Every structure is written in structure tokens, then in C-alpha cells.
Amino acid sequence: MRIAMLSTEASSGGAPRAMQRLAKGLRARGHTVDVFVAGAVHDPAHEIKISRAADGVHETHFIRAGSSFLDYDYVTARRTALSNTCFSTQIYGFDIASNPVFRSYDILNVHWTGFMMSPQSLGDLIDLGIPTLFTLHDMAHFTGGCHYSAGCKGFEAQCNPCHQVSPDELGLVRYSLEAKRKRYGKPNVHAISPSAWLAEQANGSGVFQKPVQVIRNSIETDIFRVARRQEVRRELGLDDNTRAILFGVYDNSERRKGYAQLLGTLQRCLADPEFSELVRAGQIRFLSFGKSDRDLEELGVPFINLGWVDNDRRLSEIYNAADLCVLPSIEDNQPNVMLEAMACGTPVIAFRIGGIPETVVDAQNGRLIEPFDLDGMSSAIVEMVGDLPLLRRMGWAAASVAKLDTLNRQAAAYEQAFAQALSASSWQSCAAAETLATDDDGVRTIAARLQLEPIASTKPIKMALEKLARLEEELAAVDANRNSLLAQLVDVNAQLRALQEHSAQRDAELNVLKGKLINKVILKLRHKLRSRLQSHRH
């Protein structure tokens, strides 16, 4: 099969990583997979860049101003205290349905497309008739804009009122959910979730006609496996009696990631006499990867900051070096860290939330703590680090579970879902009408114009956006005028420098002439003096 995947980014973040693993597994099974991205291309052989077409100046300013206003100024100013996780109105997207290249694919697989596609632009692709399968990485495809709802069930009704964006005077959140129900609720649309928890949420939204299928994510089990534990521990200065507790700090500002809960848990651990004694004896070390933070340093815990790790083999070594991985997320789907750590034989301790309990079995391959019991989490950590044989048993149990999440297993399940969707449709792909253009770096590209959702054409919003567009044009003119004045100033400064250099040259020439004149006067005076002396002698 020829499969087109849509993703805002090619590799940065958890969703793109999961998407690339699926693509790799499908290619290994003989399928052609092209990934269309709006961000940077990292693999030109398999990725195609969607670039902005050259529209009229006013239209470009209108859309840029509109998207910036609605997604940033409007939404950001109205975010409530409930959550600070990403919220996108999805009010604009690339109009790519008219490009004939998509008629050459058998399957359209939609991944994380925030700030790239909208219900309208995706709906236009769906209306071509191509079997379309959404892979859900978060909740954005079936809510009014929140990527995680923070426990809100508004998406099961109308998302009105929205508890994350309030007040929503323009009704954008309600509109976004309505648009998704209208454009995605088609017979050729299917959805797949890596966890039963997320599938249940999506089924309650009314966005998809058919029940959401569950297919777990995969990892590279040839990379993430039990290996080199003792060697890596020696490299990090860890002996056999040292317990290494691992956690990742990718974005400590996003409350959903549970950084505050992590700090609270560590504080409680340090207050335990047995734990603190192990710390003083050097038998507990904390490993962190991602961003370092002053809060961790101020706790006074002995931790090794491993920095930002973007190499899977190095990441696997870090997991292997750890005895325990703490995952403090308060809302999550199926975290990559969980699968990767467990595959390397490192048990995970986490809250019983989202899709995590579908992999972590309490007291067997890790620990599950009731949300959000910091005392319970700290007690479990203290118990586990105090019992090394228990850690080893849980680690082996974790590895035996995660090693089943192979790329081939996931790809085979998707292959079956794709085949069923294709056989249930009347879609017939055709050969690509033309060869895609390439840029100077050899990256294949398609040009597409940005389009705003119809709600942006309603009178009050359109008037506001047109005013913003005019202001942006005026600002551009001011910038151009400023640049012109700066260029003129540079020319004036250059002329002044030239005059100064010319003046300095003339001064030097005058000094030379003065010197010559003085020398002539001195010579004449000497000659006169000599003549007078000679006359007196005679």
C-alpha cells in the first residue's frame, strides 16, 4: 500500500517519535510511506515539506494576522487556571486537498497536526473519498481545542462553556468541536488510539462514526532492551549498592507533566530517615535527562544531569543504568518514557491515570499510585529502593511485557486496519500526476495556501481580522521605512568617515608642508648666521 502520513513535525516530540516508529515498521513490511510535514525535514527520502504558497500580499497578511490573533492573543488571554497544556483553535490549515499527489495514495494516516491542519482542510481531504485513519496521540482531534481536557467532559456535549478558555465570546471552541463532528464523521474515517483510555474518551465525543480501535504504540526493541547495565553504571560512577532513580524533565512549566508532584515526592522521600541515610551514605543517586532545574539543586539531592538526550542508543543506556523510573504525569496517554524504560528492565512508578495502568501492573512490573497521593508515591519509592531484589524482579517483569511492543507487531495491526478500511471503501488510487518539486537541499515540496475556517469570515471576526491585517501591513511599511532610513544613515556615516579620512589626509599633507617650510627657514637662518660670523672674523 501507498500511505500518506500527516504530521506537523517530523521528529521533535513524543507524537512525531511514535509516528516515525509506525512508519518505519510499515516500510519494513513492504509499504510505501511518505510523511507530509510543515516543520523541518530530517529524512528527505521519506518526508515531504508542505510550504506556503505565494498568495497576494493582503491575503497573506490577513491569514497571518488572523491565525496569530486567534491562536495566541485571543486564546492565551483567556486561558484559565485549569490547565496550561497546549490549546489550539485549529482555525487555519494548509489547503492541500487540491494537490493531485494525494490521489496517488491508498491510505491517509493523520497524526498530530496542530498549527498545520484544520477541520476544513482535513475535511476537504476526507471528502476526496480516500480511506482516512486518525492516530490519536492526545485529545485535540475530538475536542474544541484542548489537547488534554484536565478531567473536563465538555467535549461529550458542546464544549460550551469551555473551562480552559473563558470567556469565549467568539464561540471558537464550540465551533471547532462542531466542525470536527461535521467534517470527520464520515464513513471513510476511522480512528486508532494507543490506549483504551484515550479510545474511550474519543468514543464519547461523537466525532467519529465508528468505535475507535486500540493499537498500542511500539518501540525499537532491538535498541530498548536489557543490555550494558554494569558498564554504563561504571561510566556514571554507580556501584552495585547504589540505587539510581531516574526521571525526565522535558518541560517543567507544563503542569500536566507533574513536575510539582515530582518535587513534592522527592521532598517527602528526603524526610524519611532510612532514605536520607542512604542518600548521605552515597547509596542513592538521582539521574535526570532533559532540562536541568534550580529547584532540583536546591533540594540538595545528589543528582547527575545527563542533559538533553536525542540519541536512542544513549537513552537506552541511561534507562539500563537506572533501578527505578519515576513518571509523575497527572494526565497522559501512553508515554514513550514508560515503554522505553520498561523495555530496558527499569520498573516505572506512576499515578494511576490515563493509559498508564494498561501497561504498568501494580506490584508486578512497577507501582501505581492513586492520583495524586504524594505521600503514597514517596512511600513506594522508599520501599522499592530499600529492597534491591524486589527492584530486580519488577525490572525483569517490566522487560518481559514491553519487549512485545515491537515495530512489526504495531505495523501488522495497522496494516490490517488499513486493508479493512480500503476494502470497505470505493477508493481507487491513481498514479501521481506529476513529479514533486524539490528545493535547493533536495527536499520534495508541495506548495499550499493557508485557509481560515469559515467562522473567520463572519462579519465581526472578519472585521477584526481585516483591521489586524491592515495594521500588520502598516507595521511592515513602517519597518521598511525604518530600514530605508537606517540605510541612509549608514550612507551618511560612510560619507562622514570618508570626509574625516580625507581631512586627516590633508592635515597630514599640511604637516609635511609645514615641516618642509620650517626646514627651509632654519636653513636660511643658519646660512645668514654663518655669513655674519665670517664677516666679523675678517
N, C-alpha and C positions, 0 to 999 in steps of 0.2 A: 504493500500500500504506500501511497504518497501522502504524507501527513504534514500539514502546516500548523505550527505552534505559534501562538501569540503570547508575548511576554514583554513587559515594559523594559526590563533589564535582562541582560544575557547571563550574568553570573553573580552580581552583588546581592547578597541577602539570602535568607532561608528559602523563599519560594523559588527564585531562579536556580538555586543549587538542586532543589528537589526536581524541578523541571528538567534540568540538564541530565540528571541521572536517568529519568524516564526516557529521554531522547536517546541517550547512549544505549540503554537496554533494547530499545526498539530497533536501532540501527544494527545492533549485533544480531538481531533476528531477521535481518534482511530488508527492513523497511527504509524508505527514503524519508528523512525528517528534516525539514527546514524550519528554523526558528526566526520569526519576524520580530524585531526589537526596535524600540525607539531610542534606547541608550546606546552605549558604546558596543561595537562588535569585537569579540575576542577570538572567534573562530570563523574566519571568512568562508571556509569550505561548507559550513552548515548554518550560518547565520546571515540574515538579510536585513539591511538597515532601512527603516521607514524614515524618510527625510521629508521635511516640509516643502511643499511646492511653492513656487514663486507666485503668490497672489498679488492683487492690487495693493498698493500701499495702505489705503484706508481700511480695506478688509483685514489685512494682516494686523494693523494696529487695533482694529475693533475686536478681533478674536483674542489677541494677546491681552488687551486690557480687560476684556470680559472674563477670560479664564483666570487671570491674576486676581481680579476683584472678587469673583465668586468663590474661588478655592482658598484664597488667602485672607483678603481683607474682610469679606463678609463672614466666612465660616470661623476664622481664627478669633475674630472679635466676639463671637457668640458661643465659644466653647465653654461648657460648664465644668464643674469640679468632678463630675462623674468619671471622666476618662481623659487622658491626653494622648491616647493611641491615634494613629493616622485616621483622618476622616476626609474623604474625597467626595465632592458633589458629582463627579463624573459627568459634568455638564458639557464637556467638549471631548472630541476624539478625532483620530485620523479617518478620513473618508477613503477607505481602501477597497470597498466592495466593487467599485467600478473598474478596478485593475484586473485585466483578464488572467493574470497569473494564478489567482485563487481558483479559477475553474479547472486548473490542471491537477488539483489535489483531490484525494478521495475523502479525507477527513480534515476537519478543522478542530484543533485542540486549544482551548482558551485557558490560559493560566492567569497569573497576576498581571492585570492590565491597567492599574490605576494611573491616572495622568497620561494615558495613551489612547484608551478607547472609551466610548460612552455607550449607553443603551441604544442610541440611534445608530452609531457606527457599527456596533456589533450586530444590532438587529438587521441592518442592511446586508451584512454578510450572511446571516441566518436565512434571510429571505431569498437568497440565491438557491436555497434548497440543499446545500451541502450539509451532510451529517456533522453536527457540531456538538462537541463534548467539552463541558466546563470541568476543569480540575480545580477544586476548591482548596485554596491554601489558607484563607481566612473567610470572613463573613461578607466581604464587600460586594460580591456578586448577587446577594439576595437580601440586602438591607438598603436603607435610604442613603447610605454613605459611610456608616461606621464599619471599620474593618474588624473590630471586636465590640460587642454590644455592652460589655460590662454588666451582664445579667439582665439587661432590658429585653423585653419581648415585644417591643413595639413593631418590629418587622412582621409579626404574625397578624397585625392589623393594618394600620395605615402609616405608621411612623409619625403619628400626629397626636400630641406634640412629641417632638424629638427631645430626649433627655440629655443628649450630648451637644446639640446646637440649639440654643434658645435665647431669645425668641427667633423663630424662623419666619419673618414677615413675608418673605417671597414664596414660601411654601416649597423650597427646593428639595428638602428631604422627602416630603410626601410625594412630590413629583417624580423623584428618582426611583423610588420603590414602585410606583405605578408604571413608570416607563419600562422597568425590568420585567414586571409581570406581563405587560403587553407584548414586549419585543422578544422575550426569551421563552415564553410559554407556548412553544410551537412543537409539532410532532417530531421534527428532525433535531430537537435539542435534548441532550442528556447531560447529567451531571455526575461527577465522581468525587468522592471525598476520601481522604486517607484515614479518617476516623469515623466511627459510628456516631460519636457525639456531634461532630460537625454536620454529618448527614441528617441527623435528627433535627438540628436547627434549621437546615435548609429546607427540609420537607415541610416544616411548619410555616414557611414564608409564603407559600403559594406562588413562587416564581417559576418553578419547574413543573411541567405536567406529570412527568414520570418520577417514581421514587428514586432518590439519589443512591447510587451504588457505592459500596465501600471497597476500595482497593488500597491497601497500605502502601506507604512510600517505601523506597528502597535505599540501600547504601552499598558502597563498593566493599563487599565482604572480603575481597582479596586484599584490601588496604586496611579496613577497620576490622581487626581481628586481634586475638591474643598473641603478642609477639614482642620480643626485645625488652621485656619488663625490667629485668635486673640491670641490663646495660644502660637503659635510659635513666633509671633511678640513680645509678652511679654518676652519670653525667650531671645530674641535678643535685648531687650531694646528699642523696637519701639512702640511708642504710636499711637493713631488713626490719629493724624495730621501729622505724619512723612511719607514722601514718600520714599519708598525703591526701588532703581534702581539696578537691578541685571544684572550681566554679568559673563560669564565663561572665564577663562584664562587657557586653556589646553596646548597650545604651542604658546607662543608669538613670537617665531622665524619664524614660517611659515607665510609668507606674506598673503597667501590666507585666513587665519583666520581673518585678518583685525584688528590686534592689534594696528597698527599705526593709522588706521582710528578711533579706539576707543579712543585713547589718544587725537587725534586731536579734536574729537567731545566733549570730556569732557572739554578740554581747552576752547572751544567756549562756552560751557554751563556756565562755571565759569565766563566768561567775560560778561554774561548777568546780568544786575543789579538785576532784580527780582529773578533770580535763585540764585545768590550769596548771596542775602539777606536771602533766605530760608535756604541756607547752614549755614550761620552764626547763624541763629535762631535755628539750630538743627532740622529743619523740612525736611531735605533731607539727607538720608544715602545711601551709595553705598554698595551693597553686592557682593562679588566675591567668586567664588569657583574655584578650580584647583590650579594653581601656583600663589603665590604672586609675586609682582614685584616692584622693587625700583622706577620705573617710576611712578607708581600709588601713591606711598608715596610722591614722590617729587612734585606731583600736589597739594598736600595739601588738598585733598578731604577726608572727613570723611568716611572711608570705613571699613567694617567688613570682614576680610579674613576668610572664612569658610574652607579653606584648600581643600585637595583632598577628594572628596565625592564618595565613591563606594557602597553606600547603597541606593537603590532606594527609600525606605520609607523616609529616611532622605532628599534625593534630592527633593522628593515631598513636604516635609515640607518647604524647602527653597524656592521653586517656589511659594508656597502658601503665604509665608511671604512677597514676593515682590509685588510691584504695577506695575512694568514695567520691561521687559526683553529686553536688548539691544543686538542684534545679528549683529555684524559688518562684517560678512564674505563678501569677494569680489568675491567668486566663491564657490558654494555649490550645493548639490543635494536636499536632504530633511532632514535637520538637526534634530537629535534626540532632541536637546535642544528646538527647535521650537515646536515640537509636545508635549513634556512633559510640557513645561511652559504653553502653551495654554490650555492643559487639566486641569491644576491646576487653571485656571481662571486668568492667567497673560498675558496681551497683549504683543505682540512682535513688536519691531520696527527694521526694517532691510532694506537693499538695495534691490531694485527690480532686483534680479539676480537669475539665475538658477531655481530651482524648488520651491523657497520660495513663489512667487506670486500665486502658485496653492493652497496655504493654507491660507496665510495672505491676507486679503482683506482690502485695504487701507481705513482708516477712519471708518471701521466697526468693525473688531476684532483686529486691530493693525494698524501700519503705515508702508507704503512702501516709500522709498526714492530713488530718481533717482541716479544711480551709478555715481560718488562716491562723492555725494554732502554733505560735512561735515557741511556746514552752514545749509543746509536743514534738516539734521538729528538732529543737536543741537537745531534748532528752534522747531522741532516737539517734542523733549523731553521737552523743556521748556514749550511748550503749554500744553502737557499732564500732567506734574506734577503740573501745575497750575490749573488744573480742575479735582478734585477728582471724581465728578460724571461721567465725561467722561471716566476716567480710569475704574470705576466700570462697566459701560455699555459695554465697549470694552472687559473687562475681562469675563463677562458672555457670550458675543457673541463668544469669543475665546473658552471657555469651551464647548459650545454647538456644535461647529464644531469638536474639537479634540476628544470629547467623542465617536464619531462614529468610530475612528480608533482602534477598538478592535482587540485582537488577533484572535478571532473567525472569524471576517469579513475577515481579510487577509488570514487566513488559508483556509477558504472556497473558496476564489478566487483562491488560489494556487492549492487547491485540484481539482478544475475544470480544471485548466490549465494542471496539471499532468495527469488527466484522459484523456483529449483530446490528449495529446502527446503520451500517451501509446496506445490508441485505433488506432492512425494513424500509429503506427509502427508495426513491426512483432516481437518485442522483447518478449521473454519468459524467465522470471527469473527462476532460479532453486535453490534448497536447497543448503546452504553453504556446501562446500566440506569438511571442517574441522573446528574444534573449534579454535578460535584465541588464540594465546599465551598471557599470562599475565606476567607482571613484578612483582617485589617484593612488589609493592604497590597495586597489584590487578588491574592494568590498562591494558586493552586489547591493544595489539600492532600488527602492521604488519611491517615487515622489507622490505625496498625497497632501491635499489641503486639509487644514483643520476645520471642523464644523462644530457649531454650537447646537445644543439641544433646542428643540422648538420653543421651550419655555423662555429662552433668551430673546425670542422675537416678540414676546408680548410687550405691549406698549410701555409700561413703567420700567421694566428691566431694559428694554431696548433703548429707551431714552437715557437711562443712567449709563449704559454701556457706551452709547454713542458719545455722550459727554466725556466719559473717560478716554475714549479713543481720540477725541479732539484734543484733550489735554495732553495725551501722550504725544500726539503729532506736534503740538506746540512745544512741549519739552524737547522733542527731537530737534525742532528748529532752533530752540534756544541753545541746545548743545552744539549744533552745527555752527551757529553764530559765535558761540564762545570759542570753539575750535579755530574758527577763522581769525578771531581777534588774537588768540594765542599765537597763531602762525604769523600774524602781522607783527606782534610784539617780538617774536623770535627774530623776524627780519630786521626790525628796528634795533634790537640788541646787537645783531650781527653788524649792522651799519655803524653803530656806536663803537663796537670793538675795532672795526676797520679804521674808523677815524682816529681812535686812540692809538692804534698801531702806526698810522700814518703820521700822527702828531709826534709820537715817540721817535719815529724815524727822522723827522725834520729837526726835532730837538737834538738828536744825535749828530746830524749833519751840521747844525749851527755850532754845537760844541766843538766839532772838529775845526770849523772855520775860525771860531774864536781862538782856539789853540794855535792855529797857524798864524793868525794876526798878532797874537801876543808874542809868538816866537820871532816874527819879523821886527816888531817894535824893540824887543830885547836885543836882537842882533844889531839894529841901527844904533841903539844906545851904547852898546859895547864898542861899536866902531867909532862913535864920536868921542867916547871916553879915551880910547886908545890914541886917537888923533891928538887930543888935548894934552895927554901925558907926554907924547913925543915932542910936541911943540914947546912945552915947558923945559924939557931937558936940553933942547937946543938953545 
